């Protein structure tokens, strides 16, 4: 069972790693505070689930379920 199955919209999460390249602005935001709130989900690569997270700084991005953990 993937971790995404235990994460719901409204869950507080922490970004623990990022696999893909991200903007310098996003890097700075994650360094300042890597926590956020789950606002939705999306299908990625046809076989995985991406978790849409609104970070504490107001930015929204999606992450693979193995890049986040419950906060």
C-alpha positions in Angstrom: 0.0 0.0 0.0 1.4 3.4 -1.0 1.8 6.2 1.5 -0.7 8.3 -0.6 -3.5 6.0 0.5 -3.0 7.4 4.1 -2.8 11.0 3.0 -6.0 13.0 2.6 -6.9 16.4 1.3 -6.2 18.7 4.3 -3.3 16.6 5.6 -0.2 18.4 6.8 2.9 17.0 5.1 6.6 17.7 4.9 8.6 17.5 1.6 11.5 15.2 2.3 13.2 15.1 -1.1 12.6 16.2 -4.7 13.5 14.0 -7.7 13.0 16.5 -10.5 14.6 19.9 -11.2 12.7 22.7 -9.5 13.0 26.5 -9.7 15.4 28.4 -7.4 12.3 30.1 -5.9 10.9 26.7 -5.0 14.3 25.6 -3.5 14.4 28.7 -1.3 10.7 28.1 -0.2 11.4 24.5 0.7 14.6 25.5 2.6 12.6 28.1 4.6 9.8 25.7 5.4 9.2 22.3 3.8 5.7 21.8 5.3 2.4 22.3 3.5 -1.2 21.2 3.2 -2.4 18.6 0.7 -4.9 20.3 -1.7 -5.4 17.5 -4.2 -4.0 14.5 -6.2 -3.1 13.9 -9.8 -2.2 10.9 -11.9 1.5 10.8 -13.0 3.1 8.6 -15.6 -0.1 6.5 -15.8 0.8 4.4 -12.8 1.6 6.7 -9.8 -0.2 9.3 -7.8 1.1 12.8 -7.4 0.2 14.8 -4.3 -0.6 18.5 -4.8 0.7 20.5 -1.9 0.2 24.2 -1.0 3.4 25.2 0.8 3.4 27.5 3.8 4.8 30.3 1.6 1.7 30.1 -0.6 3.3 28.2 -3.6 1.5 25.1 -4.9 3.4 22.2 -6.5 2.9 18.5 -6.9 5.2 15.8 -5.5 5.5 12.0 -5.8 4.2 10.2 -2.8 7.7 9.0 -1.8 8.9 12.7 -1.7 6.6 13.6 1.2 5.7 12.3 4.7 3.0 13.2 7.2 4.1 16.2 9.3 
